[in-house]
Amino acid sequence: MLSCAEARDLASELIDGELGLEETAAVQAHVAGCLTCPNLYRALLAVTGALRKARFGAQEN
């Protein structure tokens, strides 16, 4: 099982689809079983989504 620090280090790569199957499963398992990391992961997803929306929205104008 990954530590919180290890999971945080891999979170961006997970969101960007840059991890292999084993690393993806390890980060997902950690987030599912951790008390603190799910909030961080959700926040990172929200920020990443907002940035992508802003980026692609700007390209449409």
RAPEGI-V550246 format. One record per residue. N is the residue number from 1. RES is the residue in three letters. SS is DSSP state (2 for helix, 1 for strand, 0 for the rest). PHI is phi in radians with two decimals (999 if undefined). OMEGA is omega in radians with two decimals (none if undefined). Layout:
N;RES;SS;PHI;OMEGA, N;RES;SS;PHI;OMEGA
This chain:
1;MET;0;999;3.13, 2;LEU;0;-1.30;2.98, 3;SER;0;-1.41;3.09, 4;CYS;2;-1.04;-3.14, 5;ALA;2;-1.07;3.12, 6;GLU;2;-1.14;3.13, 7;ALA;2;-1.12;3.10, 8;ARG;2;-1.09;3.13, 9;ASP;2;-1.10;-3.09, 10;LEU;2;-1.75;-3.03, 11;ALA;2;-1.07;-3.14, 12;SER;2;-1.11;3.11, 13;GLU;2;-1.12;3.09, 14;LEU;2;-1.09;-3.13, 15;ILE;2;-1.09;-3.13, 16;ASP;0;-1.45;3.11, 17;GLY;0;1.26;-3.06, 18;GLU;0;-1.73;-3.12, 19;LEU;0;-1.67;3.02, 20;GLY;0;-1.31;-3.09, 21;LEU;2;-1.06;-3.10, 22;GLU;2;-1.16;3.12, 23;GLU;2;-1.17;3.10, 24;THR;2;-1.03;3.14, 25;ALA;2;-1.09;-3.12, 26;ALA;2;-1.16;3.13, 27;VAL;2;-1.17;3.13, 28;GLN;2;-1.08;3.11, 29;ALA;2;-1.14;3.13, 30;HIS;2;-1.10;-3.11, 31;VAL;2;-1.05;-3.13, 32;ALA;2;-1.17;-3.07, 33;GLY;2;-1.84;-3.07, 34;CYS;0;-1.75;3.12, 35;LEU;0;-1.44;-3.05, 36;THR;0;-1.84;-3.03, 37;CYS;2;-1.18;3.12, 38;PRO;2;-1.01;3.12, 39;ASN;2;-1.12;3.10, 40;LEU;2;-1.10;-3.12, 41;TYR;2;-1.10;3.11, 42;ARG;2;-1.10;3.11, 43;ALA;2;-1.12;3.12, 44;LEU;2;-1.13;3.07, 45;LEU;2;-1.07;-3.13, 46;ALA;2;-1.11;3.14, 47;VAL;2;-1.13;-3.14, 48;THR;2;-1.08;3.11, 49;GLY;2;-1.10;3.13, 50;ALA;2;-1.12;3.12, 51;LEU;2;-1.14;3.11, 52;ARG;2;-1.13;3.13, 53;LYS;2;-1.10;3.13, 54;ALA;2;-1.12;-3.12, 55;ARG;2;-1.16;-3.09, 56;PHE;2;-1.31;3.06, 57;GLY;2;-1.15;3.11, 58;ALA;2;-1.18;3.14, 59;GLN;2;-1.25;-3.12, 60;GLU;2;-1.32;-3.09, 61;ASN;0;-1.40;none
